[in-house]
Amino acid sequence: MQPFCLAHTPCILAKHQRLPNKSPSYWDNTQFDIAIIGAGITGSMVAFFLEKKHPKLKVALIDAHPTPYGATTRNAGFACYGSLSEYVDDAKRHGEECALSLMLKRREGLSILKEILPPEQMDLRVDGGSELFQDSEASLFEKCLDIREALNHKISNSSHYPFKVTLKPTLESGLSEGVKVIYNQDEGSINSDLMLRQIQRRLSHIHKYFGCQVHQLSTHSSGVDIFTNHFTLTAGKVLVATNAVAKTLLSHLDVLPNRGQILVTSPIPSLNIKGNIHYQEGFYYARQLSDKRILIGGGRHIDMENEQTDRMETTSTIQTAIQQVLEAVIIPEGTHYSIDHQWAGLMGFGSNNEKSPLVGADGNVHYIVRLGGMGIALAPYLAKEWVDAI
Ligand SMILES: Cc1cc2nc3c(=O)[nH]c(=O)nc-3n(C[C@H](O)[C@H](O)[C@H](O)COP(=O)(O)OP(=O)(O)OC[C@H]3O[C@@H](n4cnc5c(N)ncnc54)[C@H](O)[C@@H]3O)c2cc1C
């Protein structure tokens, strides 16, 4: 399997001595056909498709935490395949072909997700998404307009062109007059914790090892030894799906953890914001939750250096910036609210901020990592593709 859009770097896995581990009992399962490390949306989707397509395979799903604790349950829940400015940026970074391929994979990934789970099992709402452009972003808005029509043709048919321009926000909110909007009717949102639990409920034959941190992988002729903090498992094939922290097991991969921060307000019943909002090239994003709270996140770009970290904690610099955008752009002046939740999660990007995922294999150790800020859409696609290919 080839890595996605990036040059393949050969993996050099250290051949470690067996670590001292607790001996398994006669009843313990320690030998697997496939072991998946990381039970976020990527690992869990792979497990789901494996169980469906290869029910006879013996599969382990391993996660360091008692309940998955990666980006999947700490994200903003946007079920989207990219805004126009994101496309412009992707095309600049990775080329047009790669940007288009990424968008199509995300689109397909969302369809796959919708086929697996009914809307109520992930609180899916398809209310569209609005990308906002202030006067100062006139040239970016023009660039987006330049590519809009061609892109609409490439990703859809004439009865359903997703990207539309509206000159006034269709949202009832505090958005300033004069802001320009490109609206995508396909966008939706989900409760990703609910989605993950529903996927995992369907894994009846998969052996789950939650609360097992994998320290090392060691390859040998018949497979891979997986050293955890509890015991050692062996599998014919391993899939590493640890996203932002993939380097701890596969040190040669170009994946760096980048923090994303979010805040959620108290309920604001007077507001009726429908759909997702993207602002400043998607560096800020917001939506109104079903209980009328505003979820808003982003701001990584204003303190890039410090946000390139694996520390899952909020900072006053970013939280203040998010709150300023909330008050300047999203809610009307004078709105009363409090901040009820603030948290951080880790996204995986490349060392030059590359956003494309890394998919590949070094012998029997496979990986699907670095899902950036688009795992909800991308993971179902990549997981299905991986299972179809084995
Ligand atoms: C603040 C924020 C907002 C986001 N908003 C969105 C959004 O709106 N829409 C969207 O599509 N995407 C969004 N994302 C990105 C999205 O959440 C991720 O791309 C996606 O969740 C990645 O899923 P994953 O399963 O690959 O990795 P993760 O969900 O990160 O899961 C990795 C798992 O691996 C486990 N693990 C790590 N190391 C080990 C080890 N050594 N041994 C065993 N287990 C290990 C972890 O415990 C974790 O459960 C956001 C991310 C963040 C941080």
The ligand as a Gaussian input file, in Angstrom:
#p B3LYP/6-31G(d) Opt

LIG

0 1
 C       -9.803000      20.453000      18.795000
 C      -10.012000      19.572000      17.605000
 C      -11.084000      19.806000      16.747000
 C      -11.302000      18.988000      15.639000
 N      -12.416000      19.184000      14.885000
 C      -12.680000      18.331000      13.869000
 C      -13.876000      18.444000      13.127000
 O      -14.714000      19.287000      13.409000
 N      -14.076000      17.588000      12.088000
 C      -13.151000      16.626000      11.764000
 O      -13.365000      15.889000      10.789000
 N      -12.032000      16.488000      12.471000
 C      -11.782000      17.296000      13.515000
 N      -10.657000      17.126000      14.250000
 C       -9.722000      16.066000      13.873000
 C      -10.269000      14.679000      14.191000
 O      -10.789000      14.666000      15.494000
 C       -9.137000      13.676000      14.003000
 O       -8.634000      13.761000      12.684000
 C       -9.603000      12.251000      14.224000
 O      -10.317000      12.148000      15.427000
 C       -8.417000      11.310000      14.249000
 O       -8.890000      10.051000      14.626000
 P       -7.886000       8.863000      14.882000
 O       -8.704000       7.694000      15.276000
 O       -6.954000       8.729000      13.729000
 O       -6.987000       9.349000      16.096000
 P       -7.378000       9.675000      17.604000
 O       -8.808000       9.958000      17.773000
 O       -6.412000      10.701000      18.058000
 O       -7.125000       8.289000      18.361000
 C       -5.853000       7.789000      18.594000
 C       -5.976000       6.784000      19.730000
 O       -4.705000       6.154000      19.891000
 C       -4.507000       5.904000      21.264000
 N       -3.064000       5.752000      21.474000
 C       -2.107000       6.685000      21.267000
 N       -0.897000       6.161000      21.545000
 C       -1.095000       4.871000      21.925000
 C       -0.233000       3.812000      22.332000
 N        1.084000       3.969000      22.405000
 N       -0.790000       2.635000      22.673000
 C       -2.119000       2.442000      22.598000
 N       -2.992000       3.419000      22.211000
 C       -2.476000       4.609000      21.890000
 C       -5.095000       7.123000      21.958000
 O       -5.463000       6.841000      23.299000
 C       -6.305000       7.432000      21.086000
 O       -7.509000       6.895000      21.605000
 C      -10.405000      17.922000      15.365000
 C       -9.341000      17.676000      16.228000
 C       -9.142000      18.463000      17.352000
 C       -8.000000      18.181000      18.269000

